[in-house]
Amino acid sequence: MLSRAGFDLKGRFRWRILNEDGSPGFGYDQNGRKVHGGHWQKNLITKLGMNRVGTSGGVGRSYLHIGEGALVVSTDSGATTASQAGTTVTASAAIFSAANVGDLVHWDTGESSLITAYTDTTHVEVSKAATVASGLFTIEHTSLQQLVSEVEVGNSNGGFGDVNTYSLDSVNNLIVGEYQTTRVITMAAARNLTEFGFSPDGVATNLNIVELFRDSGGTPITLTIPSGKKLQLDHTLVNSAPWAEVPQSCEIQPYDITDTPLGVTAATNASPIQVTTNFPHGFATGDEVTISGVLGNTAANGVWTITVVDTTNFTLDGSTGNGVYTSGGTISLHVTGTGIPGTWQAAADDWSAYLDRVIRPDDNLYNFNVTNQCVAQTVAYPASPGNFAWNGNNGPFQGPGGTGEVAHAVVVDPYVTDSMQRSKGNTFSTSQANAALYGFAIAWNYSQQAAQGFKFSNPATFTKDSAHTLKIRFLISWWWSF
């Protein structure tokens, strides 16, 4: 079974100039005007930083790097437009180069995708298949990892502690976490600063965040700061994800007692297609299944409502074969329901329980290993208080000593570079959770809130028996937000 949850991640910053004693000070811009500080502005999170979320659980911001170079963080397309079909982006005029591999194509309409390969000046391949209409765009240079001309680096917080806040956006049903850190650098010499970045370790080529200093209107600025004065830079990471019940679907992959996944051994070139399985499927007429990897009769691939013929055969309603089956094919039960990436006791308004247990992308890491139990729900969820809701003091899912089954020691799957997603879960053995199941969760333990959950609606239950094992994976994904 695979269920997904995701969040958007963005950064913002502001700068201030301080006197030697820490009181508010001033410097000058490139036009000789006196400047004190800037308003909050968005910043660029690098591809390295986004990948670090998947490997270490957070975007490292321990060290602030400042420089005097002409950093280019984005390229506006001007009058050139681009469209996307599948994984290919096509521009109306020459604009791409091989150096753009690792950068982000961001359309003015909001879509974005990571460039994975350069074809020619008007074509690149990207990480996510999609259809995007022709429009203006920006190339965000997320492949950057260092400043052009670094002059100082430091990790002092100047006496300012980190500030982590959580809020509820009830209009959009989002829970929002903000993680602010502050770094202060005393100028060792007079500086003309134009660029800055953050790293986890102070290494100049290891930046997770890069940006230009900007005035309150967002225009790049040169900050002239005398020796001995201080630069204070506040940086906030913001992530947001759905908090209410969200319609979702998941795939339940049956395995037999030898840990072999349910697969296809035949698929007739007929109308409808009849599929034969490698062991008893356990499905019922009217179930939806997802079939993938069939070769030859590729028309069998997809999501289908089925009619059961016998224990190892079913037909795909409305299907027509397109060739002779040659090999391949795995089958999973396609289940619709409601999923939430976190639950909490409403009376306590404990929003932090969600964000801490899914992922918190700051330097005080709560990484993917923070949840340690995979829970199968064997009793119906309570109707009250609703919203996938809290069940007394035992959380939303029953645990040991109750009516549920728990597989301990959640397994965290390896991270695939540039995927911006990672999964974790566990396997229920032939002796575990043999009942009608109403849903699953990943939780800290049975008595606390779940980090992610999924409740079935169609079908309302899924029955596991002692002839099968059940592998459960919850997928967390993240992406740039602007």
C-alpha positions in Angstrom: 0.0 0.0 0.0 1.3 3.4 -0.9 -0.2 6.7 0.3 1.2 10.2 -0.4 1.5 13.4 1.5 3.4 16.5 0.4 4.2 20.1 1.3 5.4 23.2 -0.4 8.7 24.7 0.8 9.9 28.3 0.4 12.3 30.7 2.0 12.3 34.4 2.8 14.8 36.8 4.3 15.4 40.3 5.6 18.6 42.2 6.5 19.5 44.9 9.1 22.7 46.9 9.7 23.8 47.1 13.3 26.4 49.3 15.1 29.3 47.7 17.0 27.2 47.6 20.2 24.3 45.9 18.4 22.1 49.0 18.3 20.4 49.8 15.0 22.9 51.2 12.5 23.1 52.2 8.8 25.2 51.8 5.7 24.9 53.0 2.1 23.5 51.7 -1.1 25.2 51.9 -4.5 23.8 55.4 -5.0 25.2 56.7 -1.7 21.8 56.7 0.0 21.7 55.8 3.7 20.1 52.4 4.3 19.1 50.6 7.5 17.4 47.3 6.5 15.1 45.6 4.1 11.6 44.1 4.2 10.9 40.4 3.9 11.8 39.0 0.4 11.6 35.6 -1.1 14.8 33.7 -1.7 16.1 30.8 -3.8 16.5 27.3 -2.2 19.1 25.4 -4.2 18.7 21.9 -5.7 21.3 20.9 -3.2 19.2 22.2 -0.4 16.1 20.5 -1.6 17.9 17.2 -1.9 19.3 17.6 1.6 15.8 17.5 2.9 15.6 14.0 1.6 19.0 12.9 3.0 19.4 14.7 6.3 15.8 15.8 7.0 16.3 19.6 6.7 17.7 22.5 4.9 20.9 23.4 6.8 21.3 27.0 7.7 24.0 27.0 10.4 26.5 29.2 8.5 25.8 32.5 6.7 28.1 33.3 3.8 28.3 36.9 2.3 30.0 38.1 -0.8 30.6 40.9 -3.2 30.1 39.2 -6.6 27.6 39.5 -9.4 25.5 36.5 -8.7 22.7 35.6 -11.1 19.9 33.7 -9.4 17.4 33.7 -12.2 16.9 34.4 -15.9 13.7 35.9 -17.2 12.5 34.6 -20.5 11.6 38.1 -21.8 9.4 37.6 -24.9 10.3 33.9 -25.2 7.6 31.4 -24.3 7.8 27.7 -23.5 5.4 24.8 -23.3 5.7 21.3 -21.8 4.4 18.0 -23.2 5.3 14.9 -21.2 8.9 15.5 -19.9 9.9 17.8 -22.8 9.9 21.6 -22.5 10.0 23.4 -25.9 10.9 27.1 -26.1 9.9 29.5 -28.9 13.4 30.8 -29.3 17.0 29.8 -28.2 17.3 30.2 -24.4 18.6 27.0 -22.8 22.2 25.9 -22.4 23.9 22.8 -20.9 24.6 24.8 -17.8 20.8 24.8 -17.0 20.8 21.1 -16.0 19.7 21.2 -12.4 17.9 24.5 -12.8 14.1 25.0 -12.4 11.7 26.1 -15.2 9.1 28.2 -13.5 6.1 29.4 -15.5 4.4 32.7 -14.7 1.2 30.6 -14.3 2.8 28.7 -11.4 3.9 25.4 -12.8 7.5 24.3 -12.4 9.8 21.4 -13.2 13.5 20.5 -12.7 15.7 20.4 -15.8 17.4 17.0 -15.9 18.9 17.0 -19.4 19.9 19.5 -22.1 18.8 18.7 -25.7 19.4 21.9 -27.6 18.9 25.7 -27.1 15.1 25.3 -27.5 14.5 21.9 -25.8 15.2 20.4 -22.4 14.0 17.4 -20.5 12.5 17.8 -17.0 11.8 15.7 -14.0 8.0 15.7 -13.9 5.7 14.7 -16.8 3.0 17.3 -17.3 1.1 19.3 -19.9 1.8 23.1 -19.7 0.4 25.6 -22.2 2.8 28.0 -23.9 3.6 30.9 -21.7 6.3 33.2 -20.2 8.7 31.7 -17.7 11.8 32.2 -15.5 14.8 29.9 -15.3 15.6 29.7 -11.6 19.2 28.8 -11.2 18.7 26.2 -8.5 22.0 24.4 -9.6 24.0 27.2 -7.8 26.1 26.0 -4.9 28.3 28.9 -4.1 28.7 32.7 -4.2 30.6 34.4 -7.0 33.0 36.2 -4.5 32.6 35.2 -0.9 34.3 37.5 1.6 33.1 36.3 5.0 31.3 33.4 6.7 30.0 33.0 10.3 27.6 31.1 12.4 27.0 33.5 15.3 23.3 34.1 16.1 24.2 37.4 17.8 22.1 36.4 20.8 19.0 35.9 18.7 17.4 32.5 19.3 15.5 30.5 16.6 11.7 31.1 16.5 9.4 28.3 15.3 5.7 29.1 14.9 2.7 27.1 13.6 -0.6 28.5 12.3 -3.7 27.3 10.7 -5.0 28.6 7.4 -8.6 27.7 7.7 -9.5 29.2 4.3 -7.2 26.9 2.4 -7.2 24.1 5.0 -3.4 24.3 5.4 -1.2 24.0 8.4 1.8 26.3 8.1 5.1 26.1 9.9 7.6 28.9 9.9 11.2 28.3 11.1 13.2 31.5 11.6 16.9 31.6 12.3 19.2 34.6 12.7 22.9 35.1 11.9 25.1 38.1 12.6 28.5 38.8 11.0 30.8 41.6 12.1 32.6 43.2 9.2 36.3 42.5 9.3 36.8 45.2 6.7 34.6 47.6 4.8 32.4 45.6 2.5 30.3 46.2 -0.6 27.9 43.3 -0.2 25.7 42.0 -3.0 25.1 38.3 -2.3 24.6 35.8 0.5 23.9 32.1 1.1 23.5 29.5 3.9 25.3 26.2 4.4 25.2 23.5 7.1 29.0 23.4 7.6 30.6 26.7 6.4 31.9 25.1 3.2 31.8 27.7 0.4 30.7 25.2 -2.3 28.0 23.6 -0.2 25.2 26.3 -0.1 21.6 25.2 0.3 20.3 28.8 -0.1 21.5 31.6 -2.2 20.2 35.1 -2.9 21.0 38.7 -3.6 20.6 41.5 -1.1 17.5 43.5 -2.1 15.9 46.8 -1.1 12.3 46.9 0.3 11.0 46.8 -3.3 12.8 43.7 -4.2 15.5 45.3 -6.4 19.0 44.0 -6.0 21.2 46.4 -4.0 24.8 46.8 -3.0 25.3 47.3 0.8 28.3 49.3 1.7 29.0 48.6 5.4 32.0 50.0 7.3 34.5 47.8 9.1 33.3 46.9 12.6 29.6 47.3 11.9 27.4 44.2 11.8 25.1 42.6 9.3 22.0 40.8 10.8 20.2 38.5 8.5 16.9 36.8 9.5 15.9 33.8 7.4 12.6 31.9 7.6 11.7 28.6 6.0 8.0 28.1 5.4 6.2 24.9 4.7 2.5 24.2 4.3 0.4 21.1 3.8 -3.2 20.1 4.0 -4.5 19.5 7.5 -8.1 18.5 6.9 -9.3 15.2 5.4 -8.2 15.2 1.8 -9.6 12.9 -0.9 -6.8 10.5 -1.9 -6.2 7.1 -3.4 -3.7 4.5 -2.5 -2.4 1.2 -3.9 -2.5 -2.0 -1.8 0.0 -4.5 -3.1 -0.8 -8.1 -2.0 2.1 -10.5 -1.5 1.9 -14.2 -0.9 3.7 -16.1 1.9 6.9 -16.2 -0.1 6.9 -12.4 -0.4 6.0 -12.5 -4.1 3.9 -9.6 -5.3 0.6 -10.3 -7.1 1.3 -10.4 -10.8 0.0 -11.1 -14.2 0.7 -14.4 -16.0 -1.8 -13.9 -18.9 -3.9 -11.1 -20.4 -6.2 -12.1 -23.3 -6.3 -10.1 -26.5 -10.0 -9.8 -26.3 -12.9 -7.5 -25.2 -12.9 -7.4 -22.3 -9.4 -8.4 -21.4 -9.2 -11.4 -19.0 -6.3 -11.3 -16.6 -4.8 -14.4 -14.9 -2.9 -13.9 -11.7 0.1 -15.9 -10.3 -1.8 -16.7 -7.0 -5.4 -16.1 -5.7 -6.1 -12.4 -5.9 -8.8 -12.1 -3.2 -10.6 -9.4 -5.1 -14.4 -8.9 -5.5 -16.5 -7.8 -8.5 -16.6 -4.0 -8.5 -13.1 -3.5 -7.0 -10.7 -1.2 -8.8 -7.2 -2.5 -9.5 -4.1 -0.8 -10.9 -2.1 -2.9 -13.4 1.3 -1.8 -14.6 4.2 -3.3 -16.5 2.3 -5.6 -18.9 4.2 -6.1 -22.2 2.6 -7.1 -25.5 -1.0 -6.5 -24.6 -0.3 -3.0 -23.1 -4.0 -2.1 -23.1 -4.3 -4.0 -19.8 -2.2 -1.3 -18.0 -4.1 1.3 -16.1 -6.8 1.6 -13.4 -9.8 -0.7 -14.0 -13.0 -1.8 -12.4 -13.1 -5.6 -12.5 -15.5 -8.5 -12.7 -14.3 -11.6 -10.9 -14.3 -14.9 -12.9 -12.6 -17.1 -10.3 -9.9 -17.0 -7.7 -7.1 -16.4 -10.2 -9.0 -14.7 -13.1 -10.9 -11.4 -13.6 -11.9 -9.2 -16.5 -11.3 -5.5 -17.0 -14.6 -3.8 -17.5 -14.8 -1.8 -20.8 -11.3 -3.0 -22.0 -10.2 -4.1 -25.4 -6.9 -5.9 -26.0 -4.3 -4.4 -28.4 -1.9 -7.3 -28.8 -0.7 -10.7 -27.5 0.5 -10.8 -23.9 4.3 -11.5 -23.7 5.3 -10.9 -20.1 5.3 -8.7 -17.0 2.6 -7.0 -15.0 2.0 -6.3 -11.3 -1.5 -5.8 -9.8 -2.6 -3.7 -6.8 -6.0 -2.9 -5.4 -6.8 0.8 -6.1 -8.5 2.2 -3.0 -10.0 5.7 -2.6 -10.4 7.3 0.7 -9.3 10.3 2.8 -5.8 10.9 3.9 -4.2 13.4 6.2 -0.6 14.1 6.7 -1.1 14.7 10.4 -3.7 14.5 13.2 -3.8 16.1 16.6 -6.1 16.5 19.5 -8.3 19.5 18.6 -8.6 20.7 22.2 -4.9 21.0 22.5 -4.4 22.7 19.1 -1.2 20.7 18.9 -0.2 21.7 15.3 3.4 21.0 16.0 2.7 17.3 16.3 2.0 17.2 12.6 5.0 19.2 11.3 7.5 17.7 13.7 6.5 14.1 12.8 6.3 14.5 9.1 9.3 16.7 8.5 10.6 20.0 9.8 13.1 21.5 7.4 15.2 23.6 9.8 18.4 22.9 11.7 16.6 21.5 14.7 15.8 18.4 12.7 12.9 16.0 13.1 13.8 13.8 10.2 12.2 10.9 8.5 13.1 8.5 11.2 11.1 10.3 13.9 8.1 8.0 13.5 8.6 4.4 14.6 5.4 2.5 14.2 3.2 1.5 11.3 -0.4 1.0 12.4 -3.3 -1.0 10.8 -6.8 0.1 11.9 -9.0 -3.0 12.5 -12.1 -1.1 14.0 -14.2 1.5 12.3 -13.1 5.1 12.8 -15.3 7.2 15.2 -17.8 9.5 13.6 -17.1 12.1 16.3 -15.2 14.4 16.6 -14.7 13.7 12.9 -11.9 14.8 10.6 -10.2 11.4 10.8 -10.4 12.1 14.4 -9.0 11.6 17.7 -10.2 8.6 19.6 -10.1 9.3 23.2 -6.5 9.2 24.6 -5.3 6.6 22.1 -4.9 8.8 19.1 -6.7 8.2 15.8 -5.5 4.6 15.4 -5.7 1.8 17.9 -2.4 0.2 19.0 -1.0 -2.5 21.2 -3.4 -3.7 23.8 -6.3 -2.4 21.7 -7.8 -3.9 18.6 -5.1 -2.9 16.1 -1.9 -4.4 14.9 1.4 -2.5 15.0 4.6 -3.2 13.1 7.4 -1.6 14.9 10.7 -0.1 13.7 9.5 1.8 10.6 11.8 1.3 7.6 13.0 4.4 5.8 13.6 3.8 2.2 16.7 5.2 0.4 16.4 8.7 -1.1 16.7 9.0 -4.8 18.6 12.2 -5.8 16.4 14.9 -7.4 13.2 12.9 -6.6 12.1 15.3 -3.9 10.2 12.4 -2.2 11.0 9.7 0.3 9.0 6.8 1.7 8.8 4.8 4.9 6.7 2.0 6.3 6.8 -1.6 7.3 5.5 -5.1 6.4 2.7 -6.9 8.2 3.6 -10.6 8.3 1.2 -13.6 7.6 0.3 -13.6 11.3 -0.4 -9.9 11.7 -3.4 -7.7 11.0 -5.6 -10.6 9.7 -8.9 -8.8 9.7 -11.0 -6.3 7.9 -8.8 -3.2 7.8 -10.2 0.4 7.8 -7.0 2.3 7.2 -3.3 2.7 8.0 -1.0 5.2 9.7 2.5 6.1 10.5 2.8 7.1 14.1 5.3 7.9 16.9 3.6 5.3 19.0 0.1 4.0 19.5 -0.8 6.5 22.2 0.3 9.6 20.2 -0.7 11.5 17.1 -0.1 10.1 13.7 2.2 11.7 11.2 0.3 10.4 8.2 -2.9 8.5 7.8 -5.2 7.0 5.3 -8.8 5.9 5.8 -10.6 3.7 3.2 -13.9 4.7 1.6 -14.2 2.6 -1.5 -14.0 -0.2 -0.6 -14.7 0.7 3.0 -12.5 -2.1 4.2 -9.7 -4.3 2.9 -9.3 -7.8 4.3 -5.9 -9.3 4.9 -5.5 -13.0 5.7 -2.8 -15.4 6.8 -2.0 -16.3 3.2 -0.6 -12.9 2.5 1.9 -10.4 3.8 1.1 -6.7 3.3 3.7 -4.0 2.6 2.8 -0.4 3.6 4.7 2.7 2.4 3.8 6.3 3.1 5.4 8.7 0.7 6.4 12.3 1.7 7.1 14.7 -1.1 8.1 18.3 -1.2 8.6 21.0 -3.9 9.6 24.6 -4.4 7.0 27.2 -3.6 7.2 30.8 -4.9 
